[in-house]
Amino acid sequence: MISKIHNTGEGVNELTAKEVCIFLSDYAARLLGCGATCIRIEKNVRRMSKAFSMDVEMTIMPSHIHLSVWDKAHTESFTNIKRIHKGGISFNINTLLSKLSWEVADGKVNFQDALRLFKKITDTPPSNQRLVLFLASLANAAFCRLFGGDPIAMLIVFIATLVGYRVKQIMLEDGADVRFVFLCAAFFSSVIAASGHLFGLGETPEIALGASVLYLIPGIPYINSVSDMLDGHYICSFSRFMDAAILTACLSIGMCGGLLLMNLGLF
């Protein structure tokens, strides 16, 4: 029943299918929750299971990871179903977890060290909110310029994004539904961006209005849905596409509400 012997520095311990299964299912659930594609999750998990001398079969669902692990002799097995950890898309955690899988595969990290590093990665504090707020606003203003907006339009978009993104941060911290968050953020941003039309500011107020909600476009879920579809994960692909489409509809409703409130009309 012993799958592999590994040294933790304090002696020799038995590495069982149960230990590996629980760790890998937690790992995969965290990757799925932070925005990784299904093909990346599969490759990372199989890479580590091979290093642990285990065979693995995995089913990735929109909200769960179903993982089964066997030892090489198929005399011991364990199955675990893990709900994904919804912590928001994080390129930082995604990259660190992928790096961990390579370190395990290259023999630089043993099982106990992998557990320790995994906990350290998952406990990584989020990026500085004020810095993210400023950079997101600056990036959206740059989009406005890219589409032909003048400096006044860029300033309007910067302020509209600053307010809308801050509303998004506050509401998400309070645990509000993400769809309602997108609606409210788009509403506030569009109301502020409408100032260009109302007060005749700048020469491209329509570009400022259109670019004011671009920061809410769920581009990563759309890209991931295409990647999952090409890899044959149709259920996850459809789920991600529908999530992104619903968020897009919510931001559209919020923007339309802002336009109606400011009496600009929809056409």
N, C-alpha and C positions, 0 to 999 in steps of 0.2 A: 503493500500500500504506500510505500515511500516513493515519492516522485523524484526528489532530488535532494542532495545534501548541500547545504550552504553554510558558510561561516559568517556569523554576525559580529565577530570580534570578542565575544564572550563565551564562545563555545560552538559546538556544532548542533544545528537544529534541523528538524525535518520540515521540508517545504511540501505542504499538502495542496491538493486541488482546491479545497475550500478556501485556503488563504489566498491563493492566486486568483480564484474566481471573484471573491469579494473585492480584492484590490482592483482588478481589471474592470469590473462592472462599475465601481465608483469612478475610476479613471475615465471610462467611456462616457458615463453620464455627465461628468463635469465637462468633457470636451464638447459633447452635444449641446450642453446648456450655454457654452460660451461662444457658439457660432461656428463650430467646425463642420466641414462637410462629412458625409457618411464614408466616403472613400478614405479620407484622412483618418477617421476613427478606426476603421477596419485595419488599415496598414499599421497604425501605431500599436493597436492591441495585439495583432498577430506577431509583430516584431518582438514585443516583450514576452509574449507567451512562448515563443520559440527560444528565447534566452533562458526562460525558466524551465525548459524541457517539458512543455505542456502542449496539448492540442486544444484548440478553442473553436467553438461555433457560436456565432453571434447574430442576433436579429435586432436591427435598429428600427424602432418605432418612433413616431413623433414625440411621445412623452415618456417612453420607457426604453431601457436596454435589457434585452433578454440574453444572458450569457451562460454558456455551458463550458466547463473545463474538464479535460481528462488527462491523466498521466499518460506517458508514452505507451505503456503496456495495456492501457484501457482497463485497468483493474480498479481504478478509483475515479469517481466523477463527482462534480458538484455543479448545481445550477442556481443562478441568482437572477432575480428581476429587480432592476433598480430604476426608480423614477429620476428623470433628469433634474439637474440643479439649475433652476432658472435664475441666473445671476446677470443676465444681459450679455451682449456681445462684447468680448474682450480679446483683442489681438495679442495683448501681452500674455495673458494666461494661456491662450491657444499656443503661442510660440514656446513658452516655457514647458508646457506639457509635452509638446512634440520633441523638444530637446531632451527631456527626461527619457522618452522612449528610445532615443538613439544612444543615450548613455548606458541604459540597461542592455541594449542589444550589443554594444561594443564591449561589454564586460567591465565598464568603469564603475558601475553601481550595482550592489547586490540587492536582494529583496528588501531587507530591513532598511537600507539606505533609501531605496525607492519609496518606501512608505513614508519615511521622514521627509524626503524632498517633496513628495506629493502633498503632504499636509502643509508644508511651508509655502508651496505655490498657491494652494487653494486659500490660504490665509493672507495672501498678498493684498494689501489695501488698495482700493480703487485709486485711479489717477486723481491728481489735484483738481477738484471740481471748478475752481475759479480759473485755472489755466485752461481746462477743457472748454469752459464757457467762452473765454476770450478767443481761443483759437478757432472754435466753431463759428463764432460770429465773424471773425476775420476771413475765414475760408468762404463763408456764404457771401460776404461782400465781394470777394474775388470772383466768385461765380457771376455775380451781377455785372462786374466789369467785363468778364468773358463774353457775356451775352449782349454787350454794347451799352451798358449803363454808364451814366456820367458820374462824376464824383459825388454829387448830391444824392443820386440814387444809391450809390455805394454806402454813404453814411446812413441813409434811411434803412437799408437792408441790415447794416451792422447793428443798429439800435433795435430793429424789429427782431432780429435773431437773438440778440442779447436777452431781451425780455422773454421771448417765447421759449428759448432753451432753458432759462432759469425757472420758468413755470414748469417745464418738463421735469427738471431736476427735483424741484420741491415736491411735486405731486408723486413722482416715483418713490421718493424717500418716505412719503406718507402711505405708500402701498395702494395707490389708486390704480384702477384698471388701465392698462397701457393704451387701450383704444380711446378711452375718455381723455387720457393725457394728450394723445396726438390731436384730438379734436380741439381741446382747450388751447394747446400751444399754437396750433395753426390759426385759431380765432384771434388770439392776442397779437400774433405777428402780422396778420393781414390787416387788422385795425390800425396798427401803427404804420404799416407800409402805405395805407390809403392816404396818409397825410400829404404825400406827394401830389395826388390828384386834388385833394380838398383845398390845399393852400398854393397850388401851382408851383411846387418846388422842383427845380431842375427841368431838364428837357426830356427825360426818359422815365416818367413816373410809372408807366405801365410795366417796364422792365423791373423796377424796384418791387412792384406789387407781385409780379410773377416769381421773382427770385426769393421773396421773403420767407417762403415755406420749403425751400429746397432742402434745408437741413433735416427735414423730417422724412424725406423719401427713403423707404427701407430698401436700400440697394443691396445690402449683404444678403438678406433672405431671398431676394430675387435671383441673385447670382448663385447662391447655394442650391436653390430649387432646380436650376438648370444643370448644375454639376451632379446633383443626385439623380436627376432623370437620365443623364447620359451614362451614369454608372449602374442604372437599373433599380435604384431605390425609389420606386414610383410613389409609394405611400408617403414617404418623407418629403419627396419632391412636391407632391400635390399639397401636402399640409403646409409646407413652407411658402409655397406660392399663394395659397389662400390666406395665410396669416399676413403676408405682405400686401395682398390686394385689399384686405379689410382695413389695414392701417392706412393705405393710400386713400381708400374711400373716406375714412374718418378725417384725415387731414383736409380732404376736398370739402367735406361738409363743414368743417371748422372755418375754412377759408371763405366759403360761400356765405356762411353766417356773418363773418366779419364784413364782407362786401355789402350785404343787405343792411346791416346795422349802420354802415356809413353812407347808405343810400347811393351806392355806385352802380347797382344792378349787376346782372350776370353776363351781359353781352354788351 
